Amino acid sequence: MFIIQDEPFTTGDWIEWDGNSGVVREVQLRVTKLDTFDNQLVTVPNSDLANAALVNNEANDTRRISVGFGIGYDDDIEQARRAIIDEGKLTEGVLADPVPTAPVTELGDSAVVLQGRIWIDTNQSSYGAVRARFVEAVKQRFDTEGLDMPYPNTELTGDITVTDSSTIETSAGD
């Protein structure tokens, strides 16, 4: 009854709850039917939705898309920031206001992470489609400008000694 009375979502809304997500197909008295992004029909008891923290991704007219882009520690942060912001402005479906931004949000083990932030009109643009275009454009721009997008790596050091065919002894290096 709470779902029907409070209307936290309507048909067509993309919602998330308890690690699940889907697009509302139909709201009935006892259950809500949703389509997943893999085109599966999920039927959820309304009591589960009423008792869960629920995110309605369609509730507001605008929505921010945030994507982390890692660059090498030797790369130029300002060059990467300009590339991300420029590509954000050029990506179809991105709003001009608020303007795209790209603050440094993390100093990771292998990369300096800049968070590319763009805004879309949820009534006119698809979150997934705009995000995919943005990520691809930034990747291509980084490639063109020679900006490294490192991946996590681990370096092992030390000596390995084989004493017989079944035993391997190691000693860690300093």
BATOR-444534 format. One record per residue: residue number from 0; residue in one letter; x, y, z of N, C-alpha, C, O in turn. Coordinates in steps of 0.2 Angstrom, whole numbers, plus 5000, padded with zeros to 4 digits. Example, Ala and Ser with C-alpha at 12.3 -4.5 7.8 and 13.67 -1.06 7.14 Angstrom:
% residues 2
SITE num residuo nx ny nz cax cay caz cx cy cz ox oy oz
SITE 0 A 5066 4972 5039 5062 4978 5039 5066 4984 5039 5071 4983 5042
SITE 1 S 5064 4989 5035 5068 4995 5036 5064 5000 5039 5067 5006 5040
***
This chain:
% residues 174
SITE num residuo nx ny nz cax cay caz cx cy cz ox oy oz
SITE 0 M 5004 4994 5000 5000 5000 5000 5004 5006 5000 5003 5011 4997
SITE 1 F 5010 5006 5004 5014 5012 5004 5017 5014 4997 5017 5020 4995
SITE 2 I 5019 5009 4993 5021 5010 4986 5016 5013 4982 5018 5018 4978
SITE 3 I 5010 5011 4982 5005 5014 4978 5003 5021 4981 5002 5026 4977
SITE 4 Q 5003 5022 4987 5001 5028 4990 5006 5034 4990 5005 5039 4988
SITE 5 D 5012 5032 4991 5018 5037 4992 5021 5038 4985 5024 5043 4983
SITE 6 E 5020 5033 4980 5023 5034 4973 5030 5036 4973 5032 5041 4970
SITE 7 P 5035 5032 4976 5042 5034 4976 5045 5033 4969 5050 5035 4967
SITE 8 F 5041 5029 4964 5043 5028 4957 5036 5027 4953 5031 5025 4956
SITE 9 T 5037 5028 4947 5032 5026 4942 5034 5022 4936 5040 5021 4936
SITE 10 T 5029 5020 4932 5031 5015 4927 5036 5019 4922 5035 5025 4921
SITE 11 G 5041 5016 4920 5047 5018 4916 5053 5021 4920 5058 5022 4917
SITE 12 D 5052 5022 4927 5058 5024 4931 5063 5018 4932 5061 5013 4932
SITE 13 W 5069 5020 4932 5075 5016 4933 5076 5017 4940 5078 5022 4943
SITE 14 I 5076 5011 4944 5077 5011 4951 5082 5006 4953 5083 5001 4950
SITE 15 E 5085 5007 4959 5090 5003 4962 5088 5002 4969 5086 5006 4973
SITE 16 W 5089 4996 4972 5087 4994 4979 5091 4988 4980 5092 4983 4976
SITE 17 D 5094 4987 4986 5098 4982 4989 5102 4978 4984 5103 4972 4983
SITE 18 G 5106 4982 4980 5111 4979 4975 5108 4977 4969 5111 4974 4964
SITE 19 N 5101 4978 4968 5098 4977 4962 5096 4983 4958 5095 4988 4961
SITE 20 S 5094 4982 4951 5092 4988 4948 5087 4986 4942 5088 4980 4940
SITE 21 G 5083 4990 4940 5078 4988 4934 5074 4994 4933 5074 4999 4936
SITE 22 V 5070 4994 4927 5066 4999 4925 5059 4996 4926 5057 4990 4924
SITE 23 V 5055 5000 4930 5048 4998 4932 5044 4997 4926 5043 5002 4922
SITE 24 R 5041 4991 4926 5036 4989 4920 5029 4990 4923 5025 4993 4919
SITE 25 E 5028 4988 4929 5021 4988 4931 5021 4988 4939 5025 4984 4942
SITE 26 V 5017 4992 4942 5016 4992 4949 5009 4989 4951 5004 4992 4949
SITE 27 Q 5009 4984 4954 5003 4981 4956 5002 4981 4964 5006 4984 4967
SITE 28 L 4996 4979 4966 4995 4980 4973 5000 4976 4978 5002 4979 4983
SITE 29 R 5002 4970 4976 5007 4966 4980 5014 4966 4978 5018 4966 4982
SITE 30 V 5015 4967 4971 5021 4966 4968 5023 4972 4963 5018 4975 4961
SITE 31 T 5029 4973 4962 5031 4977 4956 5035 4973 4951 5039 4969 4953
SITE 32 K 5034 4974 4945 5037 4970 4940 5042 4975 4936 5040 4981 4935
SITE 33 L 5048 4973 4936 5054 4977 4933 5057 4973 4927 5058 4967 4928
SITE 34 D 5060 4977 4923 5064 4974 4918 5072 4976 4919 5073 4982 4920
SITE 35 T 5076 4971 4920 5083 4972 4921 5086 4974 4914 5083 4974 4909
SITE 36 F 5092 4977 4915 5096 4979 4909 5098 4973 4904 5100 4974 4899
SITE 37 D 5097 4967 4907 5099 4961 4903 5092 4958 4900 5092 4953 4898
SITE 38 N 5087 4962 4901 5080 4961 4898 5077 4955 4902 5074 4950 4898
SITE 39 Q 5078 4954 4908 5075 4949 4912 5069 4952 4916 5070 4958 4918
SITE 40 L 5064 4949 4917 5058 4951 4921 5059 4949 4928 5060 4943 4929
SITE 41 V 5059 4954 4933 5060 4953 4940 5053 4955 4943 5051 4961 4942
SITE 42 T 5051 4951 4947 5045 4953 4951 5047 4953 4958 5049 4948 4961
SITE 43 V 5046 4959 4961 5048 4961 4968 5042 4962 4972 5038 4966 4971
SITE 44 P 5042 4959 4978 5036 4961 4983 5037 4968 4985 5042 4970 4986
SITE 45 N 5031 4971 4985 5031 4978 4987 5034 4980 4994 5037 4985 4995
SITE 46 S 5033 4974 4998 5035 4975 5005 5043 4976 5005 5046 4979 5009
SITE 47 D 5046 4972 5000 5054 4973 5000 5056 4980 4998 5060 4983 5000
SITE 48 L 5052 4982 4993 5054 4989 4990 5052 4994 4996 5056 4999 4996
SITE 49 A 5047 4993 4999 5045 4998 5004 5050 4999 5010 5050 5004 5013
SITE 50 N 5053 4993 5012 5058 4993 5017 5065 4994 5015 5069 4993 5020
SITE 51 A 5066 4995 5009 5073 4996 5007 5075 5003 5005 5070 5007 5004
SITE 52 A 5081 5005 5006 5083 5011 5003 5083 5011 4996 5086 5007 4993
SITE 53 L 5079 5015 4993 5078 5015 4986 5080 5021 4982 5079 5026 4985
SITE 54 V 5084 5020 4977 5086 5025 4973 5082 5026 4966 5082 5021 4963
SITE 55 N 5079 5032 4965 5075 5033 4959 5080 5037 4954 5080 5043 4955
SITE 56 N 5083 5034 4949 5087 5038 4945 5084 5042 4940 5087 5046 4937
SITE 57 E 5077 5042 4940 5073 5046 4935 5069 5052 4939 5066 5055 4936
SITE 58 A 5070 5052 4945 5066 5057 4949 5067 5064 4948 5063 5068 4948
SITE 59 N 5074 5066 4946 5075 5073 4945 5076 5074 4937 5078 5069 4934
SITE 60 D 5076 5080 4935 5076 5081 4928 5084 5081 4926 5085 5080 4920
SITE 61 T 5088 5082 4930 5095 5082 4928 5099 5077 4933 5097 5075 4938
SITE 62 R 5104 5074 4930 5108 5069 4934 5116 5069 4932 5117 5071 4926
SITE 63 R 5120 5069 4937 5127 5069 4936 5130 5062 4934 5128 5057 4937
SITE 64 I 5134 5062 4929 5138 5056 4928 5145 5057 4930 5148 5062 4928
SITE 65 S 5148 5052 4934 5155 5053 4937 5158 5047 4934 5156 5041 4935
SITE 66 V 5164 5048 4931 5169 5043 4929 5176 5044 4931 5178 5050 4930
SITE 67 G 5179 5039 4934 5186 5040 4936 5191 5038 4931 5190 5033 4928
SITE 68 F 5195 5043 4929 5200 5042 4924 5207 5042 4928 5209 5047 4930
SITE 69 G 5211 5037 4927 5217 5036 4930 5223 5038 4925 5223 5036 4920
SITE 70 I 5227 5043 4928 5233 5044 4923 5240 5043 4927 5239 5042 4933
SITE 71 G 5245 5042 4924 5251 5040 4927 5254 5046 4931 5252 5052 4930
SITE 72 Y 5258 5044 4936 5261 5049 4941 5265 5054 4937 5266 5060 4939
SITE 73 D 5268 5052 4931 5272 5057 4927 5268 5061 4922 5271 5066 4919
SITE 74 D 5262 5060 4922 5258 5064 4917 5256 5070 4920 5256 5071 4926
SITE 75 D 5254 5075 4915 5252 5082 4917 5245 5082 4919 5240 5081 4915
SITE 76 I 5243 5084 4925 5236 5084 4928 5232 5089 4924 5226 5087 4922
SITE 77 E 5235 5095 4923 5231 5100 4919 5229 5098 4912 5224 5099 4910
SITE 78 Q 5234 5094 4909 5233 5092 4902 5227 5087 4902 5223 5087 4898
SITE 79 A 5227 5082 4907 5222 5077 4907 5215 5081 4909 5210 5079 4906
SITE 80 R 5215 5085 4914 5209 5089 4916 5206 5092 4910 5200 5092 4908
SITE 81 R 5210 5096 4906 5208 5099 4900 5205 5094 4895 5199 5095 4892
SITE 82 A 5208 5089 4894 5205 5083 4889 5199 5081 4892 5194 5080 4888
SITE 83 I 5198 5079 4898 5192 5077 4901 5186 5082 4900 5181 5080 4898
SITE 84 I 5187 5088 4902 5182 5093 4902 5180 5095 4894 5175 5096 4893
SITE 85 D 5185 5095 4890 5184 5097 4883 5180 5091 4880 5175 5092 4876
SITE 86 E 5181 5085 4881 5177 5079 4879 5170 5079 4882 5166 5077 4878
SITE 87 G 5170 5081 4888 5163 5081 4891 5159 5087 4888 5153 5085 4886
SITE 88 K 5162 5092 4886 5158 5097 4882 5156 5095 4875 5151 5097 4873
SITE 89 L 5160 5091 4872 5158 5089 4865 5154 5083 4865 5151 5081 4860
SITE 90 T 5153 5079 4871 5149 5073 4871 5142 5075 4870 5139 5079 4873
SITE 91 E 5139 5071 4865 5131 5072 4864 5127 5070 4870 5128 5065 4873
SITE 92 G 5123 5075 4872 5118 5073 4877 5120 5077 4884 5117 5077 4889
SITE 93 V 5127 5080 4884 5129 5083 4890 5127 5090 4890 5127 5094 4885
SITE 94 L 5124 5092 4896 5122 5099 4897 5128 5104 4897 5133 5102 4900
SITE 95 A 5127 5110 4895 5132 5115 4895 5132 5118 4903 5137 5121 4905
SITE 96 D 5126 5118 4906 5126 5120 4913 5123 5115 4917 5117 5114 4916
SITE 97 P 5126 5113 4923 5132 5114 4925 5138 5112 4920 5137 5107 4917
SITE 98 V 5143 5115 4920 5149 5114 4916 5152 5107 4918 5153 5106 4924
SITE 99 P 5155 5104 4914 5159 5098 4916 5165 5100 4920 5168 5105 4919
SITE 100 T 5167 5095 4925 5173 5097 4929 5177 5090 4929 5175 5085 4927
SITE 101 A 5183 5091 4932 5187 5085 4933 5192 5086 4938 5198 5087 4937
SITE 102 P 5190 5086 4945 5195 5086 4950 5198 5080 4951 5196 5075 4950
SITE 103 V 5204 5081 4954 5208 5075 4957 5205 5072 4963 5203 5076 4968
SITE 104 T 5203 5066 4963 5199 5063 4969 5203 5058 4972 5201 5056 4978
SITE 105 E 5208 5055 4969 5212 5050 4973 5219 5050 4970 5221 5051 4964
SITE 106 L 5224 5048 4975 5231 5046 4973 5231 5039 4974 5233 5036 4980
SITE 107 G 5230 5035 4969 5230 5028 4969 5237 5025 4969 5242 5028 4969
SITE 108 D 5237 5018 4970 5244 5014 4970 5247 5015 4963 5253 5016 4963
SITE 109 S 5243 5015 4958 5246 5015 4951 5244 5022 4947 5247 5023 4942
SITE 110 A 5240 5026 4950 5237 5031 4945 5235 5037 4950 5233 5036 4956
SITE 111 V 5235 5043 4947 5232 5049 4949 5225 5049 4946 5224 5049 4940
SITE 112 V 5219 5049 4950 5213 5048 4947 5209 5055 4947 5209 5058 4952
SITE 113 L 5207 5057 4941 5203 5063 4940 5196 5060 4939 5195 5056 4935
SITE 114 Q 5191 5063 4942 5184 5062 4942 5181 5066 4936 5179 5072 4938
SITE 115 G 5179 5063 4931 5176 5067 4925 5168 5067 4927 5165 5062 4928
SITE 116 R 5166 5074 4928 5159 5075 4930 5155 5079 4925 5157 5084 4923
SITE 117 I 5150 5075 4922 5146 5079 4917 5138 5078 4919 5137 5074 4923
SITE 118 W 5134 5082 4917 5127 5082 4918 5123 5081 4912 5124 5083 4907
SITE 119 I 5117 5077 4913 5113 5076 4908 5106 5077 4910 5104 5078 4916
SITE 120 D 5101 5078 4905 5094 5079 4906 5091 5072 4905 5091 5069 4900
SITE 121 T 5089 5070 4911 5086 5063 4911 5080 5062 4907 5078 5056 4905
SITE 122 N 5077 5067 4905 5071 5066 4900 5073 5066 4893 5069 5063 4889
SITE 123 Q 5079 5068 4891 5081 5068 4884 5087 5063 4883 5088 5062 4877
SITE 124 S 5091 5061 4888 5097 5058 4886 5097 5051 4891 5094 5051 4896
SITE 125 S 5100 5046 4888 5101 5040 4891 5107 5040 4895 5113 5041 4892
SITE 126 Y 5107 5039 4902 5113 5039 4906 5118 5034 4903 5124 5036 4902
SITE 127 G 5116 5028 4901 5121 5023 4899 5124 5025 4892 5130 5024 4892
SITE 128 A 5120 5027 4888 5123 5029 4881 5128 5035 4882 5133 5035 4879
SITE 129 V 5126 5040 4886 5130 5046 4887 5137 5044 4890 5142 5047 4888
SITE 130 R 5136 5040 4895 5142 5038 4899 5147 5034 4894 5153 5036 4895
SITE 131 A 5144 5030 4890 5149 5026 4886 5152 5031 4881 5158 5030 4879
SITE 132 R 5148 5035 4878 5151 5040 4873 5157 5044 4876 5162 5045 4873
SITE 133 F 5156 5047 4882 5160 5051 4886 5167 5047 4888 5172 5049 4886
SITE 134 V 5166 5041 4890 5172 5036 4892 5176 5035 4886 5182 5036 4886
SITE 135 E 5173 5033 4880 5176 5032 4874 5180 5038 4871 5186 5037 4869
SITE 136 A 5177 5044 4872 5180 5050 4869 5186 5052 4873 5191 5054 4870
SITE 137 V 5186 5051 4880 5191 5053 4884 5197 5048 4883 5203 5050 4882
SITE 138 K 5195 5041 4882 5201 5036 4881 5204 5038 4874 5210 5038 4874
SITE 139 Q 5201 5040 4869 5204 5041 4863 5208 5048 4863 5213 5048 4860
SITE 140 R 5205 5053 4867 5209 5059 4868 5216 5058 4872 5221 5060 4870
SITE 141 F 5215 5054 4877 5221 5052 4881 5226 5048 4876 5232 5050 4876
SITE 142 D 5224 5044 4872 5228 5040 4867 5232 5045 4863 5238 5045 4861
SITE 143 T 5228 5050 4860 5230 5055 4855 5236 5059 4858 5241 5061 4855
SITE 144 E 5234 5061 4865 5239 5066 4868 5245 5062 4872 5249 5065 4875
SITE 145 G 5245 5056 4872 5250 5052 4875 5249 5052 4882 5255 5051 4886
SITE 146 L 5243 5052 4885 5242 5052 4892 5241 5044 4894 5238 5041 4891
SITE 147 D 5245 5042 4899 5245 5035 4901 5239 5034 4905 5237 5038 4910
SITE 148 M 5236 5028 4904 5231 5026 4909 5233 5019 4912 5231 5014 4910
SITE 149 P 5237 5020 4917 5240 5014 4920 5235 5009 4923 5230 5011 4926
SITE 150 Y 5237 5003 4924 5233 4998 4927 5237 4996 4933 5243 4996 4934
SITE 151 P 5234 4993 4938 5237 4991 4945 5242 4986 4943 5241 4981 4939
SITE 152 N 5248 4986 4946 5253 4981 4945 5257 4980 4952 5257 4985 4956
SITE 153 T 5260 4975 4952 5264 4973 4958 5271 4971 4956 5271 4967 4952
SITE 154 E 5276 4973 4960 5283 4971 4958 5285 4966 4964 5285 4968 4970
SITE 155 L 5287 4960 4962 5290 4955 4967 5297 4955 4966 5300 4955 4960
SITE 156 T 5301 4955 4972 5308 4955 4972 5310 4949 4976 5306 4947 4981
SITE 157 G 5316 4947 4975 5319 4942 4980 5322 4936 4976 5323 4937 4970
SITE 158 D 5325 4931 4979 5329 4926 4976 5325 4919 4977 5321 4918 4982
SITE 159 I 5325 4915 4971 5322 4909 4972 5327 4903 4971 5332 4904 4967
SITE 160 T 5327 4899 4976 5332 4893 4976 5328 4887 4975 5323 4885 4979
SITE 161 V 5330 4883 4970 5327 4876 4970 5331 4871 4973 5337 4870 4970
SITE 162 T 5329 4867 4978 5333 4863 4981 5332 4856 4979 5337 4852 4979
SITE 163 D 5327 4854 4976 5325 4848 4973 5319 4849 4968 5317 4854 4968
SITE 164 S 5317 4844 4965 5311 4845 4960 5304 4846 4964 5300 4848 4960
SITE 165 S 5304 4846 4970 5297 4847 4974 5298 4853 4979 5292 4854 4981
SITE 166 T 5303 4856 4980 5304 4861 4985 5307 4868 4982 5312 4867 4978
SITE 167 I 5303 4873 4983 5306 4880 4981 5306 4884 4987 5301 4885 4990
SITE 168 E 5312 4887 4988 5313 4891 4994 5314 4898 4991 5317 4899 4986
SITE 169 T 5311 4903 4995 5311 4910 4993 5314 4914 4998 5313 4912 5004
SITE 170 S 5317 4919 4997 5319 4924 5002 5318 4931 4999 5319 4933 4993
SITE 171 A 5314 4935 5003 5312 4942 5000 5318 4946 5000 5322 4946 5004
SITE 172 G 5318 4951 4995 5323 4956 4994 5321 4962 4998 5316 4963 5000
SITE 173 D 5326 4966 5000 5325 4972 5004 5323 4978 4999 5322 4983 5002
***
